[in-house]
Amino acid sequence: MPSIRISKELNSQIYFLTFTVKDWCRVLDRYDRFEILSDSIEYCRKHKGLMVYAYVFMPNHIHLVVFAPDMIAFVRDFKRYTASKIIEDMYHTEPDLLELFKNENRFELWRKTNMPKLIESEKYLLQKINYIHNNPVRKQYVQRSEQWYWSSANPDSPIKVEII
C-alpha cells in the first residue's frame, strides 16, 4: 500500500502529522532523544518558517500540528536529521538495538508514512489538538494532559506553540 503524501498543491498548509518509529519500538524516551526532537523543531522554527500549534512526544511516535512554507521539505529534513542523530545516539548508548533498524546497508528509524492530515476547519484543528494532548492520558502515563512534560498541553513545555 502506498504511503499517503503531502500534495505539492497543498504544500503550504497546516497539517496534523504523525511520525512513528519503525515497528513501534519504544526508543525515543531515553538518552535525551526527546531533546534531539525538540532541538530539531526549534531549528526548523528559526530557519525554515515552521510554526507549531500543538505537539506531543511519546516513547515510539510523535504528533504535530504544524505549518511550514514547504511542508514536504520540513518532513523530509526533520525525519532525515532526527533519524541520523537518534541512530548515532543508539550507537553510543544501546548498540544492540541498531539491528532492529537495519535495512540492507542503512538504518531506518521512522516508518515511511507520516499520516499527513490537512487541517481544513477550526473544528478539525481543535479535534486534533485534543487528540494530541490526551495521548499520554489515554496511554495512562499521566492523569491530566498538562502533566506530560513533552506536550504543548504542559505550560512548562520546552517547545512554545503559536497562538491559534
Protein Blocks (a to p, Z undefined) as FASTA:
>chain_A
ZZddddfklmmccdddddddehhiafklgghlmmmmmmmmmmmmmmnopacfbdcddfkb
ccdddddfblmlmmmmmmmmmmmmmmmmmmmmmmmlmmmmgghjbccfbdfbloiacdfb
fklmmmmmmmmmmmmmmnomafbfklpmbbcklmkbfbdcddZZ
